[in-house]
Amino acid sequence: TELTAAADQDFHTYTVDWYPDRIIWYVDGSAFNVYRKADHESDWVFDNEQYLILNLAMGGTFGRAVSADLQQAQLTVDWIRVYQVNDVGQVVVHN
């Protein structure tokens, strides 16, 4: 799926649905990518505790090309919510 909205033009909703057999990423309610355990048995690490990391990584295939003359950038996060669905998974908070 192609990202249709420029990630740097406005706030967007990024969603991750993490199931025992697949992970689905959404941007503004539209599925962007699916990662299936059946396709990645040898490197599936998502049965273990994971950490949520937010960063301002640039480049790659998400969004558009980064200008060579970019001097500064800012990541603004309005809020983060984490839910359990049907008692699947566990949210662990480390202090």
C-alpha positions in Angstrom: 0.0 0.0 0.0 1.3 3.5 -0.8 1.2 6.3 1.7 -1.0 9.0 0.1 -0.7 11.8 2.7 2.6 13.5 3.2 3.7 12.6 6.7 5.1 16.1 7.3 2.1 18.1 6.3 -0.3 17.5 9.2 -1.0 15.2 12.2 -1.7 11.7 11.3 -3.0 8.6 13.1 -0.5 5.7 13.1 -2.0 2.4 14.4 -0.4 -1.0 15.0 -2.6 -4.1 15.6 -0.4 -6.8 17.0 -1.8 -10.3 16.9 -0.1 -13.6 17.8 0.3 -14.4 14.1 0.6 -11.0 12.4 1.2 -7.3 12.8 -0.8 -4.8 10.8 0.3 -1.1 10.4 -2.2 1.6 9.5 -1.9 5.2 8.5 -5.0 7.3 9.0 -7.1 4.2 9.2 -5.8 2.5 6.0 -3.7 -0.6 6.2 -0.1 0.2 5.2 1.7 -3.1 5.8 1.2 -6.6 7.2 3.9 -8.7 8.7 2.9 -12.4 9.0 4.5 -15.0 11.3 3.9 -17.7 8.7 6.2 -15.7 6.3 8.9 -15.0 8.9 9.1 -18.1 11.2 12.9 -18.0 11.3 13.1 -14.3 12.4 9.7 -13.8 14.2 10.7 -12.1 17.5 7.2 -10.8 18.4 6.4 -13.5 20.9 8.7 -11.7 23.3 8.5 -8.4 25.2 9.0 -5.4 22.9 9.7 -1.7 23.5 7.9 1.3 21.9 10.4 3.7 20.4 9.5 6.9 18.7 12.2 8.5 16.6 12.7 10.9 13.7 14.3 8.5 11.3 14.4 9.8 7.7 14.8 8.1 4.4 13.8 4.7 3.4 10.5 3.8 1.7 8.0 5.4 4.0 6.9 8.9 2.8 9.0 10.8 0.3 12.6 11.6 -0.3 14.5 13.7 2.2 15.9 16.9 0.8 19.7 17.1 0.7 19.7 20.6 2.2 17.6 19.7 5.2 19.1 21.5 8.3 16.7 20.6 11.1 13.5 18.6 11.8 11.0 18.2 14.6 8.9 15.3 15.8 5.7 16.3 17.4 3.5 13.7 19.2 0.1 14.6 20.4 -0.6 11.4 22.3 0.0 7.7 22.5 -2.6 5.1 23.5 -2.1 1.4 24.1 -5.0 -1.1 24.3 -5.5 -4.8 24.8 -8.1 -6.5 22.6 -10.0 -9.5 24.0 -7.3 -10.0 26.7 -4.6 -10.8 24.1 -1.2 -9.5 25.0 0.0 -7.6 28.0 1.1 -4.0 28.4 4.3 -3.9 30.6 5.4 -0.6 32.0 9.1 -0.3 33.1 9.9 2.6 35.5 
